[in-house]
Amino acid sequence: MEILNSLPGTPLPLGASVAEGGVNFSVFSRNATKVFLEFYSASEDSEPYAQVEFSPSENRTGDIWHAFVPGIKPGSLYLFRVDGPFEPSKGHRFDVHQRLFDPYAKTITPVSVFYNLPPDYSAPLDKNDIEHGKNQRAKVFPKCVVIDNENFDWQGDRPINRPLSESVIYEVHLKGFTAGKNAGVSCPGTYAGFIEKIPYLKDLGITAVELLPIFEFDEFENSNVNPRTGERMKNYWGYSTINFFSPKASFAADKTPGGCVNEFKTLVRELHKAGIEVILDVVFNHTAEGNEHGVALNFRGFENSVYYTLVGSHKEYYMNFSGCGNTMNCNHPIVRNFIIDSLRYWVLNYHVDGFRFDLASILSRGQEGELLKFPPLTNAIAEDPVLGKTKIIAEPWDAGGAYQLGGFPGGRRWAEWNDRFRDDIRRFWRGDEYVSTNAATRISGSSDLFTISGRAPYHSINYVCCHDGFTMNDLVSYNGKHNDENGEGNRDGSDSNWSYNHGYEGPTLNPVIEKMRNRQMRNYILTLLISQGTPMLLGGDEFRRGQQGNNNAYCQDNDISWFDWENCSLNSALVSFTRKAIRLRKDHPVFRRTKFFKGSMAGKKPDIQWYAADGSNPDWSKISRFLAFRLLGTFDSGAKKISDNDFFIAANTDRQDIMLRIPAITDSRKWYRIADTSIEDETSLLSVENAETLISQDRYVLPASSMLILVAK
């Protein structure tokens, strides 16, 4: 093995930085005694062809080890080895034999670490039991790739910076979107394949895709076995990151080292051309290295005591607020800077428009695991000048019991996933008794949750379904979860689904049941899109994508999770309905207010007026399975006065039809029907221009389980 000459280099920036004549390498390690940098000719090589040993006197500044290596070029493959104390009780787990990724690597080669470990692998607590690093095979360990970010043509691409209040988000798995049947793309399951489906997304009317994790992860981390087929399950969703600067290499059609970089940039550029923003689902709460029995990949081998939150009196153990074995020490200054560096990198080098933070309450925990009132990290993300225009969305809870919905700390820029909207709207349309008040609060923007923190309606990310749980098709087709094929005895996944199968568990050819299921999906979609807040639609719900009743398909990298695009034509009426519902929202600012309703004010018409079925004021202590309200189209948005149509909306979730009293219009306008979800054909939802004049201006028979929208003009 060749020993390469090197120069001292510079400590910043961290990672591998291409410069004239070579590459500068820089890594953080406070307690290391030696650092070795290895170079490989090919991804499958077992041994490096060259090595650089960092000198503590010449290649170290503070806690940063650095060297400039002449002659190294973009595309070069490298790994690190780090020596230091192995004292788990003090939090140190150095092992000079263990190969490590650069934590700042810009991409790695698509090789699985976990695929080549025995399914029952468990690292020792005591190094004297076995030195795992000595047995590690570099052949099956991914290699870091040196990347030059200056060789991509962005063609003048600039951030869209669409206000969150005007956004319609589409949550989707990058691979699953085109990996399934009838996708009709040349490179299924890839960034390139996704590009071919952009016209569909643009035609549907969504304004942003929220991609499930694309930071590099190892799908073979899951060792469970499908009890029906005997096949090994995978980590399909990707909520277990192994590198935070790398797009997932296996999602690229270009399999050359680093090919995923330009391919993902191309996807972002082309989405922007279609007016669609890119929001990344990011997982900074834990890593794939697991607990004390886990495997070293990068952070554990560079500085375990800094990167992870450890048990104070027994630092060989990891605090586990993520439910996945470890918790990143997010508010340690080193880790905080690392996270900010990662976010900035994706904004500056990939032009992404925002981030959704998984189990974000962990980002507000201190170095001993306590919840902080003023967390440095969440505030830094909100105030960072580079991230100033990006969308930042919190999943405001964690697996350690924190639940911060409506009050996620870090400032008013933070939006939040609103699971209360999901549950209350599901229960309302299922026909549960006495949940109308809750549903009214959600539809009107969840002021009970967001007013106290000074936020606006659009800070509530409203959703009926998301990746975690039933799809909308399964929500109306199953009474219970069917997760047997996950290999966990159907114990995984939530039991609180608020679903209803309408008389038969699973798929059926019964036309009466199918009619009701389609109607309920129209109700869910329309409610989502006329509610105050920012709507998020689960990808495929618009054409009844199902998962066979699996409400936790995290491990199903197969047809259970993948889109079957034949459903798009089979359920074209629902696709059309969704498209028109999105257009209704976009065309009428009354459905996307930037301020909460004020109700009745002296001398002014109420901006929202609620009604009982007979037209009287509702008794909120008694109202059940019904809602009706009138929206005033003229209102002050703060920046300007909005002039829109008035709308009357009513929802009957009972099993019986009702005779509805319509509020009178005192001027020359009339009520016109826009929507009646009980109608089976294309006229179930009309545009304002094509709205149907009501024969009776004071009464309407509202069928069971249906929604009515009238417009005044």
N, C-alpha and C positions, 0 to 999 in steps of 0.2 A: 504494500500500500504506500502510495506516494505521500510525503509530508509537504504540504504546500507552504510557500512563503506568504506572509500576510503583513499588512501595515496596521497600525493601531486603530484606525477607523474612528468613527464618531458614535457617541451613545444614543443620539436621536437622529432620525426617528427609529423606533423599535421595529424589528422585523428585518426583512431582506429588501434593501433599497438599491435599485440599479443606478449606477453612476458611470461616468466616462472611465473606461478601462477596467471595470470590474463591478463588484457588488459589496455593499456594506451590510454586515450582519450584526444585529444588536438584540440582546435578550436580558430580561430581568431575573436575577437570583441573588437574594440577600445572603444566604447561608452556604452557598456553594463554595467548594474549595478548588474545583477544576471544571472547566467547560471544554468539550470537544465538539467540533463541527465536522460532519462527515459528508462526502459527496459521492453520489451514485450515478452510474452510467444509464441505468434503466430501472423502471419501477419494480421489476421482479428480481433485481439483484439481491444476493444474499450478503455480500460484503461491499464496503465502500471502495472506490478506486483511489480516494485521496482523503486526507484529514488535516485539520488545523487545530492546534491546541492553543487556547487562549491563555496568555500570560497574566497572572493576577496583578503584576506591576505595570505592564504596558497595555493590556487590553481590558482594563476595568476602570470605570469611573463611578464612584459610589457603589451602588448595587447593580449597576448595569455592565454587562460584559459585551465587548464589541470588537470587531475586526473588519478591515477592508481586505478582500481577497481579489487580487488582480487576475484577470483572465476569465473569471466566471461570468456567464452570460444568461440572459433570460431563457427559461426552459430548463436550466440546470436543476438537478434533484439533490435534496440535502435533508439531513436529520441532525439532531443533537444528542449528546450524552453528557450527563452532569454528575459530578461526584460531590459528596458531602456527607454529613452525618445521617445515619439511619437510626433515629431515636423516636419512634412513634409516640411515646409518652410525652414528648416535647413538641410533637407535630411535624417532625422531620422524617421524610421518606426518600431520601436520595439513594440512587442506585446507579453506579457508573456503567453497569452493563445494559441498562435499559435505554433503548432508543426512544427519542421524544420528538413530537412535532414542535415546531416553532409556534408559540401561541399567537404570533402575528403573521403566520404563513398566509399568503394570498390565495393559495389553493393547494390541494394535495391530490395525489393519484388515487384512482378508485379501486383500492384494495381493502378488504375487510380484515380488521384485527379480530373481531369476535367470531367470525366464521371459522377461524382456525384455532379457537380455544375449545376445549371440551365443554359440553353444555353445562356441566356441574362445576365449572371452574370457580375456585374461590382462592383469592390471594391470601397468603399467610399473614397473621398478625405479627409474627416474630420472624425476622430475617434469618434467624438460625435454622428455621424449619426448611427453607428452600430459597434460593436466590433466583426468583423467576426471570430476572433480566438475563441471566446467563443462558437460559433456555429459549429466549426469544429469538425468532427467526426473522431477520430483516427482509427476507424474501416475501413474507406475507404481512409486512408492516408498510402502510402507505408512506410515500415520500413527499416532502414539501417541494413545491415548484416555485422557482424564481420567476416573478411576473413583472413585466414592464407595462405599466398602465397608460403609456403615452401612444400606443400604436392602434387606437380605435377611432374610427370616424363617427362622431356623434351627429354629424350633419346638422349642426346648429341647435341640437336639442336643448331645451330649457325647462325648468320646473313649471308644472301647470299651476300649482298653488291655488287650486279650487277651494273655496271656503267649505269647511266641514258641513255647514248647514245646507249646502247644495249637493252633497255627495249621496250616492247610492252605492253601497259596498257589496261586492260579490265575493264571498269566502270560498276558496277553491284550492284543491291539492294540485300542485304543478304537474306531477306525473299522471295522477288519476284522471285528469281532465281529458287527456287524449290517448291513454294507454289501452282503453277498453274497446269493445266491439263497435264496429261501424263508425270509427272516428273519422276515417277518410283523410288522414294526414300521412305525409311521407315518412315522418320520423315520430312514431307514437311514443308518448310518455316523456317527451323532451322539451327543452326550451324552444327549440325550432318547431316542434309540433304545436306548441301552444300558440306560436305566432300565426299559424294557419287558421286558428279559430278566432282571431281578433275580430274579423267582420261579424261573427255571430254576437260577440259581446257588445260591439258597438251598436248593432241593430236592436239588441235587447234594451239598451239604454243605460246600462250601468256606467258609473263614472270612475270606479276604482276596483281593482282586484286586490283582495287580501289573501296572499299566498301562505298556506301552511309552511312550516319551516323549510327553508332551502339552504340554511347554513349547513355545512358538511356534517353529516351524521352517518352512523353505521347501522344499516337496516338489519344486520344479523346479530345485533345486541340482544334481541329477544330469542330465547332458547326454548320457548314453549312449543308444543307439538299439537297440531290439529288432531283431535281424537278420532275424527271421521276418516281423514285421508292419510294420517301419519306424517304429513309434511310439516317441516319446521316453520313456525310463524316468524314474521318479520316486524321490525319497528317501522311501520309504514308511514305514520304521521310525521316522525322525525323530531319529536320533542325530547331530544337527548343529544345535545351538540358536542362535537369533538373539535371543531375549529370555527371561530367566530368571524373570520374574514374571508372564508372560502365558500363560493357557491358549490352546491353539491355536484360533484364531477359526474356521477352516473346519470344525472338528469340531462346531460349534454349529448347531442348526436355526434359531436366532434369528440372523439375519445383520445386525442393527443393530449399529453400533459399540459394543463392550463387551457385547453380548448373551451372549457366551460365558461371562462371569464368573458371572452368576447361574445359567446353565444347568449349569455344572460344579458349582457349589455345591449345586444341587438333586440332582445325581447322587450326590454324597457323602452328603448328608442321607438320601436314600432307601436307599442301600446300608447306612448305619448302622442304619436302622430294621429292616433285614433281618438285622442282626448281622454284616455283612460290612465289614471294614476296607479302606482304600484305601492302597496303597503305590505311590509314583510312581518310575519309572525315570528318574533324572536324570543329565545329562551335563555335568559341570563340568570335564571334562578338556580340552576344546577348544571352539571356536565355529565358526560357518559362515563366518567371515571368511577362513579359509584361510591360505596361506603368503604369501610376498612378492609373489606374482602374484594374490592374492585381492582381494576387494572390501571396501571399508569400509562397515560398517553401524552400528557404535556404538563398541566398545572401541578399535578402531584409531584412530578419529578423535578420541576424547576423551583417551586417554593410552596409546598403544601400548606405550611403554617400561615401563609398570607392569603392565598386564593380561596380557602375554605373556612367556614365557620365550624370550629371544633369545640368539643365539650371541654369546658374550662379546666376541670380537675383531671380529666382523662383525655388528653389530646390525641390519643390513638383512635378515638371515635369521632364521628361526624354528626353534627346536628342535621336534622332531616325535616326541614319545613317544606320541602318539595314533594315528599312522598316517593322520591326516586333515589334515595341513598345519601345524597350530600346536598349542601346548600352553599352557594357561592357567597363569599364574604363581601357583599356588594358595596358596603359603605366604608370599607378600608380604602384609604386614598389610592393605593396601587390598583386595586380592582376597579374602583370608581373611574380612574383614568383609562383603564383598559376598556371598559364598557363605552365610555364616551368616544374613545378612539375608534372602536368598532362602528358605532353609529355614524360618526363623521365619515368614515371610509365608505360606507354604503351610500351615503348621500353624495359625497364628492366624486367617487369613482364609478358608481353605478346609477346615479341620478334617481334613486328611489325617493318616494314622496312621503313615506311615513312608516311607522312601526306599531305593531300591536304586541304588548309585553305580556308574555305568559306568566301566570302566577305572580303578578306584579307586586303584591304585598311584600314579597321577599326583598324587593328593592328598597323597601322602607324599614328593613330590620337592621339593627346595629351589629357590632362585632361580637356581641354575646347573644345574639338572636332576639333581642328585645325590639319591639315596635317603637320607632322614633316618631316624635311629634313633628319634627322638621328634618326629614331625611336629606342629607347632603346630595345623594345621587339623584333622587327624583326631582329635586330643585335644580340641580345642575343640568339635567336633561332638558327641563322646561326653559331654562335661561341660556342655554348654550347658543352663541351667536351663529354657528354653522347650522344648527338644527332649528333655527328660529322660525322657519316657515313649514317645517315638516309636521305631519299629523302624528300625535303621540296618544296612544290608546292603551289603557290599563285593563287587564283582567284583575279587578280589585279584590282579590282574595288569594290565599295560599292553602297548602295542605296542613299547615300548622295551627289552623283555627282563626287566622286573621280574616276579617270581612270588612272592607272599607268602601263599599258601594256608596256613592254620593259624596264621599269625603276623602277620596284618595289624595294623599299629601303630595305637595310639590307645585302647587299653583294652579291657576285657572286655565292653563293650556291643556291640561290633561282631560281627555275624554275617557269614558269608562263603558265596558260591556255591562249591560243592564239585564241581569238574569231575572230580576223581578218582573220586567216586561215579559220575558219568555213565559214564566210560570203563570202570571195573572192572565195573560191573553189566552194561553192554552186552556186554563180552567174555565175561563169565561165561555169560549166557543165550544168546549166539551159539554156545556150546559150545567155546570156546577151551580148550586144555589148560593145566593148572597155574595157573589164576587164581582157584581157590577160596579160597585164603588171602586174597588181596586183597579178594574179594567179602565174605568173612566180616568183615574189618576195616571195610568200608564199612557193612554191614548193622548192625553193632554200635555204630556211632556215630563212626567215624574218630577213635578216641582217639589214634592215632599222629600225627595232625595237630594236634589241638586241646588235648590235655592240657598240652603244654609252655607254652602261653600262659595257662593257668588257665581255659580256657573249658569249656563244657558241651556235651553232645551236640547240643542244639538250636541251637548256633551254626553248625552245618553245615547249609546250605541244600542239601538233596539234590534232585537232578533227573536224570531219564533223558533228557529232551528239553527244549529251550528255544527261544526265537525264532531263535537263532543255530545253525542246523544242521537236520538232518532232523526232521520231525514223527515221531511214533511210528509212524504208518501207513507212512511212507516208510522208516523204519528197518528194517521187516520186509518191504519191497517192492522195495528197490533195493540193489544191490551197490556202486554208485558214484553220484556226484552228476551231475545233469543241469541245469546252469546256463546252457546255451547262450543262452537268451532274455534273460539279463542284459546281453548285449552286450559281454562280456569274454572271449569265446572259451573259456568253461568253465574259465578259469584261477582264478576267484575261488572262495571257499568252501573249507572244510577237506577234505582227502583222508583224514583219519583219522576215519572215521565208525563203525567197528566194527559195520557193518550186514550183513544177510544177506537175500537176496530169496526164499529157500526154493524156488529152482528156476526162477524166471521173473522177468525184469526189468520191473517195473511192474505195472499192473492186469492181472488175469486172472480168467477165469470158472472156472478149474480148482478144483473143490471141495476137493481134497486140499490144495492150496497155501493156499487161503483158510482152511481149517480150522487149519493150522499157524500162519498169520499171526495169526489171532484168538487162538489159544492163547498165542503169544508176547507179545501185547499184554496179556493177562491176567496173565502172569508179570511183566512189567515194572511194571504198575500195582500189583499186590499187593506186590511186593518194595519198591517205593517207599514204600508206605503202612504196612508193618510194620517198616521200618527205623528205627533210632534217629536222631534229627535232625529237621529241619523239612522236610516234603515240599513240593515245588513241582511242580505239574502244568502242562504246556503246554496252553493253551486249545484245545479241539477234539480233543485226543488221546483223550478219552473216547468220541468217536464217529468216530474214524478220519479226521480231517481230513488231507488230503494236499496236497502242493505239487508234484505231478508230478515228484518226484525232485529238486527245487530245494532245496539246503541253504544257500542264501544269498539268500533272497527279499527282501532289503532294498529292492529297487527295483520290486517287483511289486505295484503298487497296483491290483489286479484280481482276477479269480476264482482265480488261483493262490494268493493269500494269504487272500482273504476266506473266511469261514465259509459253507459251503453247509448250511443247516439241515435239508435233506432227509436228510442223513447221520445226523442225530440219531435219526430214526425208522427208517432202514434198519439202523442199528447200535444199536438200543435195548437189546439184550442186553448190549453192552459198557458202555453208559451205566449200566444197572442194576448191573452188576458193579462199576463204579467207585464208584457211590453207596454200595453195601454195603461196599466196602473202606474208604471214608472213615469210614463209621459204625463199622466194626470198630475202627479206630484211635481214634476219639473215645470209644468205650465202654470201652476198656481201657488204663489208664495204663501197663501193662507195655510198650506200644509207643512211649511218649513219655516215657521216663525223663529226669529232669533231672540225673542223675549217671551217669558211666560205670560199666560193669560192673566188678566186682572179681574175678569168677571164684570159685575155691575159697578159702575161709577156714576156719581151724581152728575146729571146733565148729559150723560153719554149713553149710547147704546152699548149693551154688554158685548164684549168681543167673543164670548162664548156663553151660550144659554142652554141649559139642560132641561129636558122634558120627560114627563111620564108618558105612557102610551096614549093617555086621553088628552094630552096637551097641557096638563097642569105641571106645576113645579114638582119634581120628584121628591118623595120621602126616602132619603138615602138609607134610612134604617130598615126599610121594607123592600126597596126595589131589588128585583132578582130576575136574571135571565133576560134583561132588556137594557138598552141604552139608547138615548136619542139626544142630539144636540145640534145647535145651529152655530155656524161660524160666521162672524162678521168679516167681510172681505176687505173693508177699509180699516187700516190700523197703522200705527206708528212703529216702524222697525228700529228706531233709534237714529239711523243715518238718514232715512227719508220716509215719507209717507207712502204706504202701499195701497193701491186701489185694485182690488180683485173682486171676483164674484162672491156673493154669499152662498153658503152650502148648508144643507140640512142632511144629517147622517143618522141613520137608525139601525140598530142591530137587534135581532130577535134570536136568542139562543135556546128558546124553549122548543118543545116537541109539538107545539100547537101554533097555528097561524094566529095573527092578531090583527084587529082593526086599528090602524094607527091614525091619530089625529095630527095633521100637518099644520105647523104654525102659519098664521096668515101673513101675507105680504101687504103692506099698507100703501105702497105706491103702484105704479103701472106695470111692474114686473110680474112674471109668472114663474111657477116652479116647473122645471124640466127634469126628467129622469136621466141620470147618467149611469147609475149602476143598480142592478138588482141581481144578486148572486144566485138567486133561485132559478134564473133563466139559463137554459142549457146551451144556447147558441151564441153567436158572436155579439148579439145585442145585449148580453149581460153587462157589458161595460162599453160606454160610448164616450166620445169626446164632447166637450162643451158645445162645439159647433154643431154636432149631430144629435144633441140631446133630444129626447122625446117629450113632447108636451103632455102634461098630465091632464086627462079629461076632468078628473075631480081635483080641485085645488085644495081641498081640505081633508080628504081621507085617502088612505092607501092600505090595501090588505097586504101585510108583510108576512110572507110564508115563514114557516119554522126554519130555524138554522139558516138565516139569510141576512144580508146586509143591503140597505138601500142608501143611495146617495142622490140627492136632488140639488140642482143648481138654480139660482135665481137669475133671471135675465129678461 
